[in-house]
Amino acid sequence: MFNQRWITLSILMILLGLLLGQRAVLVLPIFLLLTIAAGHWWNDRALRDVTYRRRIARKRAFPGETVDIEVIVENSKLLPCRGCVWTTSGRWPRRPPTRRRSALRPWPTRAS
């Protein structure tokens, strides 16, 4: 949403406010720069310590067969992931997204 033009405009407004001696002109660009900095900080840290696990109920399945998949997403930090929305569709692609066989293996389960 905010790009380099907003930052440049804010700096120009700050310089204009300083040249004219108008403190009221300084409030908006300083607030805008603080908002941009806070947004970048939040964006950098939003997905840190967010993990997910998936468990597939079966090791093998035929095309068209229904397979249960459990996905667990965990946020282990105080910073919330308000914009983090995970959605799934009812159909997944027929071909796996990778050619590595190790990526397609289900997670090992503990023997009881």
N, C-alpha and C positions, 0 to 999 in steps of 0.2 A: 504494500500500500504506500509506504513512504519510500521514495527513492532519493537519489542524489540532488534532484532539483529542490526538494523540500528543505534539505540541509543547507544548500546554497542560499535559498531564499531567506531562511531563518538567520543565517550569518549576516546577510545583507541588511535585514531589518534591524539586527542588533547594532551594526555599524551606523545605520541611519539614526537610530535612537540615541546612540552616543554622540554623534555629530550634532544633532539638533538639541540635545540635552533634555529629551523627553523620556522620562522613566516609564511612562505608561506604554510607550511603544516597545519597550524591552520585555514586558511581561509575556506577551504571546509567543514570540520566537524562543525565549528561554524555556517556557513551558513545553513548546513543541519539541525542542531538542531533548529535553528530559524524557518526554514520552517516547521519542524514537529510541533513545538509549535504553530505556526500560524494556521496550519491545524487543530489541536485539538481545538484551540479557536474557529475557524470558525464553526467546526462541532458541538460544544456545543451550539452555538447561531444561527445556520442557521434556525431552525424551531421555535424559540421563536417568539411570536407575529404573527405567521402565523395561520390564522383561515380559516375554510371553513364552508359553509352552503349549505344545499341541500333542495330543494323543489320538492315534487312530485306532479304532476298535479292532480292525483286522489287518493281517499282514498282506493279504491278497484279495482282490475283488475283480469281478468281471465287469465289462462295460455295461452301464445302465443299472448296475446293482447299487443299492443304497448302503452307505457306510457311515457310521457315526464317528464324528470327529469332535473332540473336546479341546477348546482353546481357552487358556487361562492367561489373562493379562494382569500384571501386577505393577503398581506404582509404589515403590518403596522410598519415597521422599516426601517432604512436607509440601513442596511446590505442586499444586494441582495441575492436571493435564486437562484443562477445560476444553480446549479445542481438539483434543485427541478423540476422534470418533472412529471406531472400527466397525465396519459393516461387512457382511458376507452376503454373497448371492446364493441363490438356490442351486445353481449349476456351476461346477468347476470345469476347467478345460480337460479334455480327454487326455491330452499328452502332458506329461509332467514338465514343469518349468526348467528342469535341469536334466542333464544326462548322467550325472554322478549317481550311482546306485546307493552310495552311503547316505545321500541326502533324502532318499525315499524310504529308508528304513524307519519303522516306528521306534519310539523311545523305549529303552529297556524297562520292563516292569519288574517290580520286586516280587519274588516268589513268596507266597504266604505259607 
